[in-house]
Amino acid sequence: MFKILKVPLQSFSRNELREELRSRINGKSFCHLATVNPEFLVEAEKNINFRKLLNKTQLNICDGMGIKILSKLLYKKNITRITGVEVAEIICCLAAKEEQSVFFLGGIDVAEHAAQIMKKKYPGLKIAGTLNGNIETFEEVKKAHPDIILVAFGSPKQEFWIEENAHKISSLRLGVGVGGTFDFWTGKAKRAPKWMQIIGLEWLYRLIKEPFKRGPRIARAVIIFPWLALKEKYKILKK
């Protein structure tokens, strides 16, 4: 584990992550997993409460090619990038094998559809419940007694929701904020071609498709984040 912009990151191979998650969902305590991308780190730099939250989460996985590249260039750390979409699917696959139930929370008219797509792909998957919902939907989730929850409110709302509510649900063993994952699973939003995903240009595909919507977010990821990381590294070197 190491820190970048004061946020800790762990690196797992995909097989290591599967085994770690298997252990967590069969354990006795709750685990909050965050899939950290450059926008998380930019937000955490200005939002001290979000930074504190990311220093309390049990697992922080790298979900950003920019983080992977700058970790190597600035800190000599080789970390594996695993996207939030992939992490969420790994969780559904494991849940089906381990007979753990999953609650799909958030998104706009996609939670039920996303759950059924995962159920079809992993027939053993137990759906604890689905809810388009918002941050006020705690009671409905609690009544379902889920083992795992996928929360699609967008960051940082989803991470704060998990932080505030997970400890009140005694059955819960794993909570993950999944952003737009349900949209990708249901086809409501399209991912970049595979070759662009592999080389880390998914941001460019999104920018071309939705320049006005994605522009400010992508600027934070490809301009502001590298600048902040370089500034932090320069301060460290001066000490």
Buried (B, 14 or more C-beta within 10 A) or exposed (E): EEEBBBBBBBBBEEEEBBEBBBEBBEEEEBBBBBBBBBBBBBBBBEBEEBBEBBEEBBBBBBBBBBBBBBBEEBBEBEBBBBBBBBBBBBBBBBBBEBEBBBBBBBBEEBBBBBBBBBBEEBEEBBBBBBBBBEBEBBEEBBEBBBBBBBBBBBBBBBBBBBBEBBEEBEBBBBBBBBBBBBBBBBEBBEBBEEEBBEEBBBBBBBBEEEEEEBEEBBEBBBEBBBEBBEEBBEEEEEE
